[in-house]
């Protein structure tokens, strides 16, 4: 989702979110991805390289690695990107087992990023 948020800063013509998890794809819609592709049901590579109005996908962004994380952290810190919509669950520290269960059932729980509040010992 951070990739979609970052991409929107550059006003792209099209943002396509690809995932195998329908819950994450629904979140991608809320983050204003123009299209979503469930790669468990559709050949994503063919979908992304298929001609559209005579154009093909020119840019593929994958936000992994230290440089990308550093850029995202700068955008979050500056307020350019609001990270709060990325947080789906917050648990007090003493609910560690509930955190584990939520992670284990992430698809059903629609869990994306979980905060453990250590201030609530």
C-alpha positions in Angstrom: 0.0 0.0 0.0 2.9 2.3 0.7 4.0 1.7 -3.0 0.6 3.0 -4.1 0.8 6.0 -1.8 4.2 6.8 -3.1 3.3 6.3 -6.7 0.4 8.7 -6.4 2.9 11.5 -5.5 4.0 11.4 -9.1 0.5 11.5 -10.8 0.8 8.3 -12.8 -1.7 7.5 -15.6 -2.3 4.1 -14.2 -1.6 2.2 -11.0 -2.3 -1.5 -11.0 -2.1 -3.4 -7.7 -1.2 -7.1 -7.9 -1.6 -9.5 -5.1 -3.0 -13.0 -4.3 -5.0 -11.8 -1.3 -8.4 -10.3 -2.0 -8.5 -8.4 1.3 -5.2 -6.6 0.4 -6.6 -5.9 -3.1 -9.7 -4.3 -1.5 -7.4 -2.1 0.6 -5.5 -1.2 -2.6 -8.8 0.1 -4.1 -9.3 2.3 -1.0 -5.8 3.6 -1.6 -7.0 4.5 -5.1 -5.2 1.9 -7.3 -6.8 2.3 -10.7 -7.0 -1.5 -11.3 -6.4 -4.6 -9.2 -5.3 -8.0 -10.4 -5.5 -11.2 -8.3 -2.5 -13.1 -9.5 -4.0 -16.3 -8.0 -6.8 -16.2 -10.6 -5.3 -14.1 -13.5 -1.9 -14.3 -15.3 -0.6 -11.0 -13.9 2.3 -10.8 -16.3 0.1 -11.2 -19.4 -2.4 -8.8 -17.9 0.2 -6.1 -17.2 1.9 -6.5 -20.6 -1.2 -6.7 -22.7 -1.6 -3.7 -25.0 -3.9 -1.0 -23.7 -4.8 1.8 -26.2 -1.6 1.0 -28.0 0.6 1.4 -24.8 2.3 -1.1 -22.6 3.3 -0.9 -19.0 6.5 1.2 -19.0 7.3 1.3 -15.3 7.1 -1.4 -12.6 7.8 -0.2 -9.1 8.8 -2.6 -6.3 9.5 -1.0 -3.0 12.0 -3.3 -1.3 15.5 -2.7 0.0 17.1 -0.2 2.3 16.9 2.7 -0.2 13.1 2.3 -0.8 12.5 2.0 2.9 14.5 5.1 3.7 12.5 7.1 1.1 9.2 5.9 2.5 10.3 6.8 6.1 11.3 10.3 4.9 7.9 10.7 3.2 6.1 9.4 6.4 8.2 11.7 8.7 7.7 14.8 6.5 3.9 14.2 6.4 3.9 13.8 2.6 2.4 10.3 3.2 0.1 9.5 6.1 1.1 6.1 7.4 -1.9 5.7 9.7 -4.2 4.1 7.1 -1.6 1.3 6.8 -2.2 0.3 10.4 -5.0 -2.2 10.6 -4.7 -3.4 14.2 -3.4 -2.0 17.6 -3.0 -4.3 20.6 -1.8 -3.7 24.1 1.5 -5.4 25.0 -0.3 -7.9 27.3 -2.4 -9.3 24.3 0.6 -11.0 22.7 -1.3 -14.2 22.0 -4.0 -12.2 20.3 -1.4 -10.6 18.1 -0.1 -14.0 17.2 -3.6 -15.3 16.4 -4.3 -12.2 14.3 -1.1 -12.6 12.3 -1.8 -16.3 11.8 -5.3 -15.5 10.4 -4.2 -12.3 8.6 -6.3 -12.8 5.5 -9.5 -13.5 7.6 -8.7 -10.7 10.0 -7.8 -8.3 7.1 -4.5 -7.6 9.0 -1.9 -5.7 7.2 0.3 -3.9 9.8 -0.1 -4.4 13.5 1.1 -2.1 16.3 1.9 -3.5 19.7 1.5 -0.7 22.2 4.2 -1.2 24.9 2.7 1.7 26.8 -0.1 -0.5 28.0 2.0 -3.0 30.0 
